[in-house]
Each structure stands twice: as structure tokens, then as C-alpha cells.
């Protein structure tokens, strides 16, 4: 796709005039969340016809998926996630549509009932959680809700700064865990290096109830010819006898339907039995018909589906790059990421300007992720990070949004 971007070095009056013209249009453009576009979802109709008659409702182990049974998920769905995560299916519990729900439940269980036989987090005087930044706002919201003190861990090109992780985790027993998005991290797009994965697997936390929350949301979401590779952390942890540290999550939210997919949590055998016992109090099991649809469809079409998603996402990212390259040349202190996959572009504007850029954009009808959202408590110490989510708008809408965003950045700097 040929993309031509006009480079305008406008003075402040020209910027104000162009900005006001956008305000007068009264349009609303939304780039606030990483959602698949309608055209991406239209490629998935085949999944909805995997079950058309009563004979189609039986799992390979004979379970009638219209009824109770298989509380940890049907074998086909466990195998699907085992392939995606490069793990053993015995480690996996298949659940409903939301992996975020599973993360909330995991933190809630630790808060109410404890981790690894320890005093529940909720009955301990002080509890802290490590947060790689910039990171995922919904992760931070969970631990904030449960009263954890957040400690920022800077992200490097290889993943979280492991010297900082060890400094806190191995020397402070009030530090109870860390959030991780190990592949195409939200929002930086960074994939943890082999070294970082092995260092996580070798971690020796001071707290016996430490939990590594490993949210592998973008496990198969590469869109370039050189997709990133992530070392499977559970296999590395088992070599060190450290498998109980890890709670691994993924879902089909950005593979099939974001509100109608399936998810899983993968754990050590010990943790799996604890989780199933507590889970069994609140549910007899999840939607097995949906598991069956997903397992049958994706066992045949996963690669094809992700190739189509990848083409759609890549075109929109490339459009963003063209505009951001212009900003990088014209605006000192502007920078952006070029990930090999995922759903986000990490943008840094000049220090002290992110809130102003987002505010200007909103006033003119462009909704962005709030400035500071990628940091715990919504506080970006430098006020410069903005997460760009370009996947949902059409190409035409995205181009309009990028033109307006460019004006907002230049205008914020000029004021």
C-alpha cells in the first residue's frame, strides 16, 4: 500500500486554524483501545457454523458439551492453548471469554485465601506489586483495587529491568508479584529476550507467596516477516524447580471475537489443584460449546486467521509510521516504537506535553488512551507517554485521526 504524507512545517497561527477546522467538523474518532476492526471479525463466520446439529455437540472424549462436565475444559480446547503457549495441556484450565477475569480471580484468591499456603494478602500489613512501565492499565487497576502499593520497573529493549526486579523481589518480602506481558508487550511491543525469561525462571523472591502474572495475550500476533520468538517460561522454570511462581494467561480475544472467545490459565500441578478447588465453588464449568467451536475451527484455520489479522494490522501500523516519521523529524523529543506484532504503538511526545496532546485531541473529536494510563495510578512522571491503538478505525478514519494527532502534537509544543 502506497502512503504519501504531506510534510507541513506550519507556524502557530496555521496550526491553530487547522485545529479549529477539525473542531468545527464535529466528528468523533476513537483510538483509545486495542480492538479488532469489523472487517477482521467478518473473516470468522466459519467458526459459528462448526456446530449445526446435536451430533456436533460432543467432545472427543465423549462429553456432551450442552451439559455439565469437564470443569477444567474439554481436551480439544486444552490442546489448542497448549499449542499456542508451547506448554503441556495438563497445565491448562480452559475458561470463559476473559483472561482479565482470570487475572482478577487469581489476585482475589491470593487476597482472600493466600498463595502457597501463606497468610492471605488481605491480612498482611503491607503488600506491594511490581509494575513494568509503560504497561497495561487494566493490570494496574486490579492490584490498585486490592490495595497493593505499586513499584514502577522500567522497561528496556529486552523486557523489564531485571536488576530492579531482583532488587525488590529478592530483598523485600512485602513484594508479592509482578505483572508481565512477555510478547509484544502492551504498549511497547517489546518481546522478552531469552535472557530475561531465564532470569524470571531463576527468580528467588523473598516472599514465599510471590506470583508472576504472565499475560501472554499476543502469543500468535506477529505481523512482520520476522515475528518475535518467546522462550516458554514454564519449561525454563521447571528446570529450576520454580514452576509454582508462574500464573500464565492467554485468550482468543484478538484471534476470534473479543467478547465471545475462550481463555485459559496455565499453572503448575500444585497450583492447578488449588485453583480448581476454589473455582469449583463459584462455577460448575464454562461454556463448552464455545470451547468446541473454537477448538475445531482454530485447529484447522489458526495460521490462516492470524495471517489475515496480520495483514490488516500491519497496513494500519505502516500508515501510523509514515505520519510519526514526519513528527520525529519535525518535533524534537518525539519518538515511537516499531513492533513486530501486537496491537499498539508506543509514542513518546516531548516531556510535559502528553496530557496536553490528549486533551487537545479530545476537544477536536479524537479519543486517545488517557495520558498516564500506561503507568500505575495514571501518573507518568515525565508526562510524555501515549499509547496509540490504530486497529479499529477504517483506513480513511485512521488517516484523519493521524492528521489531527500530528496537529495536536505540534500545537502542544508550540504553546
TIMI-19161 format. One record per residue (C-alpha): residue number from 0; x, y, z. Coordinates in steps of 0.02 Angstrom, whole numbers, plus 32768, in hexadecimal, padded with zeros to 4 digits. Layout:
// TIMI-19161
+-----+------+------+------+
: seq :    X :    Y :    Z :
+-----+------+------+------+
: NUM :    X :    Y :    Z :
...
+-----+------+------+------+
//
This chain:
// TIMI-19161
+-----+------+------+------+
: seq :    X :    Y :    Z :
+-----+------+------+------+
:   0 : 8000 : 8000 : 8000 :
:   1 : 804A : 80A7 : 7FC9 :
:   2 : 803A : 812D : 804E :
:   3 : 8068 : 81E2 : 802D :
:   4 : 806E : 825B : 80BF :
:   5 : 8079 : 8315 : 80A0 :
:   6 : 80FB : 8363 : 8111 :
:   7 : 80C3 : 840D : 814D :
:   8 : 8130 : 847B : 81B7 :
:   9 : 80A4 : 84ED : 81F2 :
:  10 : 80B1 : 8586 : 825F :
:  11 : 8045 : 8594 : 82FA :
:  12 : 7FB9 : 85F6 : 82A5 :
:  13 : 7FAC : 8576 : 821A :
:  14 : 7FA9 : 84E9 : 829A :
:  15 : 7F1F : 8540 : 82FC :
:  16 : 7EB9 : 8558 : 825E :
:  17 : 7EC9 : 84A2 : 8228 :
:  18 : 7EA2 : 8467 : 82D8 :
:  19 : 7E06 : 84D4 : 82E1 :
:  20 : 7DCB : 8491 : 823A :
:  21 : 7DCE : 83E1 : 8283 :
:  22 : 7D6D : 841B : 831B :
:  23 : 7CE8 : 8466 : 82AB :
:  24 : 7CD0 : 83C2 : 824D :
:  25 : 7C87 : 8376 : 82EC :
:  26 : 7CC4 : 82C6 : 82C2 :
:  27 : 7CF4 : 8243 : 8343 :
:  28 : 7D88 : 81D0 : 8321 :
:  29 : 7DB6 : 814B : 83A2 :
:  30 : 7E66 : 8105 : 83B8 :
:  31 : 7E5A : 80E5 : 8473 :
:  32 : 7E58 : 8025 : 847B :
:  33 : 7EA8 : 7F97 : 841B :
:  34 : 7E11 : 7F4B : 83C5 :
:  35 : 7E07 : 7EE2 : 8327 :
:  36 : 7DB0 : 7F3D : 8298 :
:  37 : 7D07 : 7F01 : 8256 :
:  38 : 7D5C : 7EC6 : 81B6 :
:  39 : 7DCF : 7E56 : 821D :
:  40 : 7D3A : 7E0B : 8277 :
:  41 : 7CE0 : 7DEC : 81D3 :
:  42 : 7D64 : 7D69 : 81A7 :
:  43 : 7D29 : 7CF6 : 8233 :
:  44 : 7C78 : 7CC3 : 8201 :
:  45 : 7CB0 : 7C10 : 81E2 :
:  46 : 7CC9 : 7BF5 : 829C :
:  47 : 7C11 : 7C14 : 82BF :
:  48 : 7BDE : 7B83 : 824F :
:  49 : 7C4F : 7B00 : 82A0 :
:  50 : 7BB7 : 7AC6 : 8305 :
:  51 : 7B16 : 7AB4 : 82A1 :
:  52 : 7AC3 : 7A17 : 82E7 :
:  53 : 7ABD : 79B1 : 8387 :
:  54 : 7B40 : 7936 : 834A :
:  55 : 7BBD : 79C5 : 8340 :
:  56 : 7BB0 : 79E9 : 83FB :
:  57 : 7C21 : 795D : 843A :
:  58 : 7CD6 : 7973 : 846B :
:  59 : 7D58 : 78F5 : 8433 :
:  60 : 7D50 : 78A6 : 84E1 :
:  61 : 7C95 : 788A : 84D1 :
:  62 : 7C5D : 791D : 853C :
:  63 : 7BB7 : 7968 : 8507 :
:  64 : 7BEA : 7A1F : 8504 :
:  65 : 7B36 : 7A56 : 851E :
:  66 : 7B3D : 7A11 : 85CE :
:  67 : 7BAA : 7A16 : 866A :
:  68 : 7C56 : 79C7 : 866F :
:  69 : 7D0F : 79E8 : 864D :
:  70 : 7D24 : 7A76 : 86CB :
:  71 : 7DD5 : 7A98 : 868D :
:  72 : 7DA0 : 7A9B : 85D6 :
:  73 : 7D8C : 7A1F : 8548 :
:  74 : 7E2B : 79CB : 8508 :
:  75 : 7E24 : 7A1D : 845B :
:  76 : 7E24 : 7ACB : 84A7 :
:  77 : 7EAF : 7AA0 : 8521 :
:  78 : 7F17 : 7A60 : 8490 :
:  79 : 7EF5 : 7AFF : 842C :
:  80 : 7F38 : 7B6C : 84B8 :
:  81 : 7FC8 : 7AF4 : 84DA :
:  82 : 8000 : 7B0D : 8425 :
:  83 : 7FED : 7BCB : 8430 :
:  84 : 804E : 7BD6 : 84D4 :
:  85 : 80CA : 7B49 : 84AB :
:  86 : 809B : 7AEE : 854B :
:  87 : 8055 : 7A48 : 8584 :
:  88 : 7F97 : 7A3F : 857E :
:  89 : 7F97 : 79F5 : 862E :
:  90 : 7FC9 : 7AA1 : 866F :
:  91 : 7F32 : 7AF9 : 8624 :
:  92 : 7E84 : 7B27 : 8661 :
:  93 : 7E12 : 7B68 : 85D7 :
:  94 : 7D95 : 7BEC : 860E :
:  95 : 7D1F : 7C72 : 85C9 :
:  96 : 7D39 : 7D05 : 8556 :
:  97 : 7DAA : 7D71 : 85C4 :
:  98 : 7E5D : 7D53 : 85F9 :
:  99 : 7E52 : 7DF7 : 8659 :
: 100 : 7DCA : 7DA5 : 86C1 :
: 101 : 7E43 : 7D17 : 86E9 :
: 102 : 7EC9 : 7D93 : 871E :
: 103 : 7E4D : 7DEB : 8790 :
: 104 : 7E1A : 7D43 : 87D9 :
: 105 : 7ECF : 7D11 : 87F6 :
: 106 : 7EF6 : 7DB1 : 8855 :
: 107 : 7E51 : 7DA2 : 88B3 :
: 108 : 7E78 : 7CEF : 88E7 :
: 109 : 7F23 : 7D25 : 8927 :
: 110 : 7ED3 : 7DB5 : 8985 :
: 111 : 7E4C : 7D4B : 89D6 :
: 112 : 7E9C : 7CA0 : 89EA :
: 113 : 7F57 : 7CB7 : 89D6 :
: 114 : 7FDB : 7C77 : 895E :
: 115 : 8048 : 7BDE : 897C :
: 116 : 7FFA : 7BC0 : 8A27 :
: 117 : 8029 : 7C6D : 8A68 :
: 118 : 7FC0 : 7CEC : 8AC5 :
: 119 : 7F42 : 7D3B : 8A4C :
: 120 : 7F83 : 7DDC : 8A00 :
: 121 : 7EEB : 7E36 : 8A45 :
: 122 : 7F21 : 7E10 : 8AF8 :
: 123 : 7FD4 : 7E4B : 8AE2 :
: 124 : 8003 : 7EFA : 8B1C :
: 125 : 8059 : 7F32 : 8A7D :
: 126 : 8053 : 7EE9 : 89CD :
: 127 : 80AB : 7F26 : 8930 :
: 128 : 80A8 : 7EF9 : 8878 :
: 129 : 812A : 7F18 : 87F0 :
: 130 : 80EA : 7F70 : 8754 :
: 131 : 8155 : 7F78 : 86B6 :
: 132 : 8139 : 8024 : 8667 :
: 133 : 80F5 : 8056 : 85F2 :
: 134 : 8079 : 7FC9 : 8609 :
: 135 : 7FC4 : 7F91 : 8603 :
: 136 : 7F49 : 7FFF : 8660 :
: 137 : 7ECD : 7F73 : 8685 :
: 138 : 7F54 : 7F0E : 86DD :
: 139 : 7F7D : 7FA0 : 874E :
: 140 : 7EC4 : 7FBD : 8772 :
: 141 : 7EB2 : 7F0E : 87BB :
: 142 : 7F40 : 7F1B : 8838 :
: 143 : 7F0F : 7FCE : 8862 :
: 144 : 7E5F : 7F92 : 888D :
: 145 : 7EA7 : 7F14 : 8908 :
: 146 : 7F13 : 7F96 : 895E :
: 147 : 7FC0 : 7F68 : 891D :
: 148 : 8047 : 7FEE : 891B :
: 149 : 808B : 7FF7 : 886A :
: 150 : 8145 : 7FFE : 8842 :
: 151 : 8176 : 8035 : 8793 :
: 152 : 81F4 : 7FC8 : 8736 :
: 153 : 823C : 8018 : 8698 :
: 154 : 822C : 7FB7 : 85F6 :
: 155 : 82CA : 7F9C : 8590 :
: 156 : 82DB : 7F5C : 84DD :
: 157 : 82E2 : 7EAB : 8525 :
: 158 : 8253 : 7EB8 : 85A1 :
: 159 : 8249 : 7EF4 : 8656 :
: 160 : 82EB : 7F31 : 86A7 :
: 161 : 8317 : 7E8E : 86FE :
: 162 : 8393 : 7EDF : 8774 :
: 163 : 8303 : 7F46 : 87B8 :
: 164 : 8290 : 7EAF : 87BC :
: 165 : 830E : 7E4C : 8822 :
: 166 : 8334 : 7EE2 : 8891 :
: 167 : 827F : 7EEA : 88CB :
: 168 : 8244 : 7E35 : 88B9 :
: 169 : 82DA : 7DE1 : 890B :
: 170 : 82F2 : 7E5D : 899A :
: 171 : 8244 : 7E92 : 89D1 :
: 172 : 81C6 : 7E10 : 8A0B :
: 173 : 8138 : 7E8E : 89FD :
: 174 : 814D : 7E88 : 893F :
: 175 : 80CE : 7E06 : 8909 :
: 176 : 80D8 : 7E00 : 884D :
: 177 : 80F3 : 7E4F : 87A4 :
: 178 : 8088 : 7E6F : 870A :
: 179 : 80D1 : 7E37 : 8663 :
: 180 : 809A : 7E3D : 85AD :
: 181 : 812D : 7DD8 : 856A :
: 182 : 810A : 7DDD : 84AF :
: 183 : 80E4 : 7E7C : 844D :
: 184 : 80CF : 7ED1 : 84F4 :
: 185 : 8040 : 7F4C : 850B :
: 186 : 8069 : 7FD6 : 84DC :
: 187 : 8123 : 7FCE : 84AE :
: 188 : 8119 : 7F37 : 8439 :
: 189 : 81B5 : 7EEE : 848B :
: 190 : 81CA : 7E31 : 8497 :
: 191 : 822D : 7DF3 : 852C :
: 192 : 82D9 : 7DB2 : 84FA :
: 193 : 8311 : 7D00 : 8522 :
: 194 : 8380 : 7D4A : 85A9 :
: 195 : 82F0 : 7DA4 : 85FD :
: 196 : 8280 : 7D0A : 85F6 :
: 197 : 8309 : 7C9E : 8643 :
: 198 : 8327 : 7D20 : 86CB :
: 199 : 826E : 7D1E : 86F5 :
: 200 : 8274 : 7C60 : 86FB :
: 201 : 8307 : 7C6B : 8774 :
: 202 : 82BC : 7CF1 : 87E5 :
: 203 : 82CC : 7CD5 : 88A1 :
: 204 : 824A : 7D45 : 88F1 :
: 205 : 8256 : 7D6F : 89AA :
: 206 : 8199 : 7D56 : 89B7 :
: 207 : 8161 : 7CA1 : 89B5 :
: 208 : 80BB : 7CDE : 896C :
: 209 : 8103 : 7D38 : 88D4 :
: 210 : 80A2 : 7D29 : 8830 :
: 211 : 80E0 : 7D4E : 8780 :
: 212 : 8045 : 7D81 : 871E :
: 213 : 8079 : 7D50 : 866D :
: 214 : 7FF6 : 7D97 : 85F5 :
: 215 : 8025 : 7D4D : 854C :
: 216 : 7F96 : 7DA4 : 84F2 :
: 217 : 7FF1 : 7DB6 : 844B :
: 218 : 8041 : 7D0B : 843D :
: 219 : 8019 : 7CF4 : 8383 :
: 220 : 8003 : 7DA9 : 834F :
: 221 : 809B : 7DCD : 82E5 :
: 222 : 8080 : 7E2E : 8243 :
: 223 : 812D : 7E40 : 81F5 :
: 224 : 8199 : 7DC5 : 8194 :
: 225 : 8208 : 7DB6 : 822F :
: 226 : 8190 : 7D97 : 82C0 :
: 227 : 81D8 : 7D95 : 836F :
: 228 : 81F6 : 7CF1 : 83CB :
: 229 : 81D4 : 7CDF : 8484 :
: 230 : 8229 : 7C59 : 84EC :
: 231 : 81A4 : 7BF1 : 8547 :
: 232 : 81B8 : 7C27 : 85FC :
: 233 : 8167 : 7B91 : 8651 :
: 234 : 81E4 : 7B18 : 8604 :
: 235 : 8273 : 7B86 : 863F :
: 236 : 8226 : 7B97 : 86ED :
: 237 : 8212 : 7ADA : 86FD :
: 238 : 82CD : 7AC6 : 86E1 :
: 239 : 82E8 : 7B34 : 877B :
: 240 : 825D : 7AE9 : 87E4 :
: 241 : 8205 : 7B92 : 87D9 :
: 242 : 8165 : 7B64 : 877E :
: 243 : 80F4 : 7B96 : 8810 :
: 244 : 8124 : 7C4D : 87F5 :
: 245 : 80CA : 7C5D : 874E :
: 246 : 8015 : 7C81 : 8723 :
: 247 : 8008 : 7C85 : 8666 :
: 248 : 7F74 : 7CCB : 8606 :
: 249 : 7F39 : 7CDC : 8554 :
: 250 : 7E96 : 7CE4 : 84F2 :
: 251 : 7E4E : 7CEA : 8443 :
: 252 : 7E13 : 7D9D : 845C :
: 253 : 7E7B : 7DDE : 83CB :
: 254 : 7E74 : 7D3C : 8369 :
: 255 : 7DB7 : 7D26 : 835B :
: 256 : 7D33 : 7D90 : 83B4 :
: 257 : 7D6D : 7E03 : 843F :
: 258 : 7CCD : 7DEF : 84A4 :
: 259 : 7CA6 : 7D3E : 8470 :
: 260 : 7D47 : 7CDA : 8477 :
: 261 : 7D98 : 7C61 : 84F1 :
: 262 : 7E29 : 7C79 : 8569 :
: 263 : 7E9D : 7C12 : 85D5 :
: 264 : 7F0C : 7C14 : 866C :
: 265 : 7FA5 : 7BA3 : 866D :
: 266 : 7FF3 : 7B6F : 8712 :
: 267 : 8062 : 7AF1 : 8769 :
: 268 : 8008 : 7A52 : 879F :
: 269 : 8007 : 7A8D : 8854 :
: 270 : 7FBD : 7B37 : 882A :
: 271 : 7F42 : 7AEA : 87B0 :
: 272 : 7EF4 : 7A7E : 8837 :
: 273 : 7EE3 : 7B14 : 88AC :
: 274 : 7E97 : 7B7C : 8821 :
: 275 : 7E1A : 7AF5 : 87EE :
: 276 : 7DE2 : 7ADE : 88A2 :
: 277 : 7DBD : 7B97 : 88B7 :
: 278 : 7D75 : 7BA9 : 8808 :
: 279 : 7D00 : 7B17 : 8829 :
: 280 : 7CA8 : 7B7B : 88B1 :
: 281 : 7C6F : 7C02 : 8838 :
: 282 : 7C52 : 7BA2 : 8796 :
: 283 : 7C31 : 7AF1 : 875B :
: 284 : 7C89 : 7B18 : 86B9 :
: 285 : 7C90 : 7B8E : 8626 :
: 286 : 7C3E : 7B91 : 857A :
: 287 : 7C79 : 7AEF : 852A :
: 288 : 7C1A : 7B0B : 8488 :
: 289 : 7C82 : 7BA7 : 846D :
: 290 : 7D1F : 7B45 : 8497 :
: 291 : 7CEC : 7AC3 : 8417 :
: 292 : 7CCC : 7B45 : 838F :
: 293 : 7D73 : 7B98 : 83AE :
: 294 : 7DD8 : 7AF7 : 83B9 :
: 295 : 7D8F : 7AAE : 8319 :
: 296 : 7D9D : 7B4E : 82B4 :
: 297 : 7E49 : 7B86 : 82EE :
: 298 : 7E96 : 7AD9 : 82E4 :
: 299 : 7E79 : 7AEA : 8228 :
: 300 : 7E88 : 7BA5 : 820B :
: 301 : 7EF3 : 7BF9 : 8292 :
: 302 : 7F84 : 7C22 : 821F :
: 303 : 7F11 : 7C62 : 8195 :
: 304 : 7EAD : 7CCC : 8211 :
: 305 : 7F49 : 7D1B : 825B :
: 306 : 7F92 : 7D3E : 81AE :
: 307 : 7EF3 : 7D9F : 8182 :
: 308 : 7EF7 : 7DFC : 8228 :
: 309 : 7FAF : 7E20 : 820D :
: 310 : 7F95 : 7E6D : 8161 :
: 311 : 7F09 : 7EDD : 81A1 :
: 312 : 7F6B : 7F17 : 823A :
: 313 : 800F : 7F2F : 81DC :
: 314 : 7FC0 : 7FA5 : 815C :
: 315 : 7F7F : 8014 : 81E8 :
: 316 : 8024 : 8012 : 8245 :
: 317 : 8080 : 8042 : 81A6 :
: 318 : 8009 : 80D5 : 818D :
: 319 : 8031 : 810E : 823F :
: 320 : 80EB : 80FF : 8220 :
: 321 : 80E3 : 8174 : 818B :
: 322 : 8094 : 81FE : 81F4 :
: 323 : 8101 : 81DB : 828B :
: 324 : 81A0 : 81E3 : 8222 :
: 325 : 816F : 8294 : 81F0 :
: 326 : 8151 : 82C3 : 82A6 :
: 327 : 81F7 : 8275 : 82D6 :
: 328 : 8250 : 82E6 : 825A :
: 329 : 81F0 : 8383 : 8286 :
: 330 : 81D5 : 8375 : 8341 :
: 331 : 826B : 8362 : 83B4 :
: 332 : 824A : 82E0 : 843A :
: 333 : 81C7 : 827F : 83D6 :
: 334 : 81E3 : 81C4 : 83C4 :
: 335 : 8182 : 8124 : 83A2 :
: 336 : 8192 : 8066 : 83A2 :
: 337 : 8192 : 7FF2 : 830B :
: 338 : 815A : 7F4A : 8352 :
: 339 : 8155 : 7EA7 : 82F2 :
: 340 : 80A8 : 7E80 : 8334 :
: 341 : 8021 : 7EA9 : 83B1 :
: 342 : 7F9F : 7F33 : 83AC :
: 343 : 7FF5 : 7FD1 : 83E8 :
: 344 : 8076 : 8053 : 83BA :
: 345 : 80D2 : 80A4 : 844A :
: 346 : 80E5 : 815F : 842E :
: 347 : 814C : 81DA : 8493 :
: 348 : 812B : 8293 : 847A :
: 349 : 819A : 831D : 84C2 :
: 350 : 819D : 8317 : 8581 :
: 351 : 810D : 836F : 85D6 :
: 352 : 809D : 836B : 853C :
: 353 : 803F : 82C5 : 853B :
: 354 : 7FA8 : 8301 : 859F :
: 355 : 7F9C : 839C : 8534 :
: 356 : 7FA4 : 8337 : 8492 :
: 357 : 7F1B : 82BF : 84CD :
: 358 : 7EAF : 8350 : 850A :
: 359 : 7EC1 : 83AF : 8466 :
: 360 : 7E96 : 8311 : 8406 :
: 361 : 7DFA : 82F0 : 846E :
: 362 : 7DBC : 83A3 : 8458 :
: 363 : 7DC9 : 838B : 839C :
: 364 : 7D72 : 82E1 : 839C :
: 365 : 7E05 : 8266 : 83A4 :
: 366 : 7DFB : 81F2 : 843A :
: 367 : 7EA3 : 81AC : 8471 :
: 368 : 7ED6 : 8141 : 8505 :
: 369 : 7EE4 : 81BC : 8597 :
: 370 : 7F92 : 8202 : 85B2 :
: 371 : 7FE3 : 81A8 : 8645 :
: 372 : 7F76 : 810D : 8632 :
: 373 : 8010 : 80A4 : 860C :
: 374 : 8051 : 80C8 : 86BC :
: 375 : 8008 : 8093 : 8765 :
: 376 : 7F8E : 8112 : 87A9 :
: 377 : 7F8C : 816A : 8701 :
: 378 : 802A : 81C9 : 872E :
: 379 : 80B0 : 81D3 : 86A8 :
: 380 : 8141 : 8229 : 8701 :
: 381 : 817B : 827A : 865E :
: 382 : 80CD : 8297 : 8614 :
: 383 : 8104 : 825C : 8568 :
: 384 : 80C2 : 81AC : 8547 :
: 385 : 8028 : 818D : 84DA :
: 386 : 7FE9 : 80E2 : 84A3 :
: 387 : 7FA9 : 80E1 : 83F0 :
: 388 : 7F28 : 805D : 83C1 :
: 389 : 7F10 : 8068 : 8304 :
: 390 : 7EB8 : 7FC4 : 82DE :
: 391 : 7DFE : 7FEC : 82EE :
: 392 : 7DE4 : 8082 : 8278 :
: 393 : 7DD7 : 806D : 81BC :
: 394 : 7E6F : 80A4 : 8157 :
: 395 : 7E18 : 8147 : 812C :
: 396 : 7DE8 : 816A : 81E0 :
: 397 : 7E97 : 813F : 821B :
: 398 : 7EE5 : 81B8 : 819F :
: 399 : 7E73 : 8244 : 81DD :
: 400 : 7EA0 : 8217 : 8290 :
: 401 : 7F5A : 821A : 826B :
: 402 : 7F4F : 82C4 : 8216 :
: 403 : 7EF5 : 8309 : 82AE :
: 404 : 7F6E : 82B4 : 8326 :
: 405 : 8001 : 8302 : 82C9 :
: 406 : 7FB3 : 83AE : 82D8 :
: 407 : 7F92 : 8394 : 8392 :
: 408 : 8048 : 8362 : 83B2 :
: 409 : 808C : 83F9 : 8355 :
: 410 : 800E : 846D : 83A5 :
: 411 : 8035 : 842F : 8455 :
: 412 : 80EE : 844C : 8437 :
: 413 : 80D0 : 84FB : 83F1 :
: 414 : 8066 : 8537 : 8483 :
+-----+------+------+------+
//
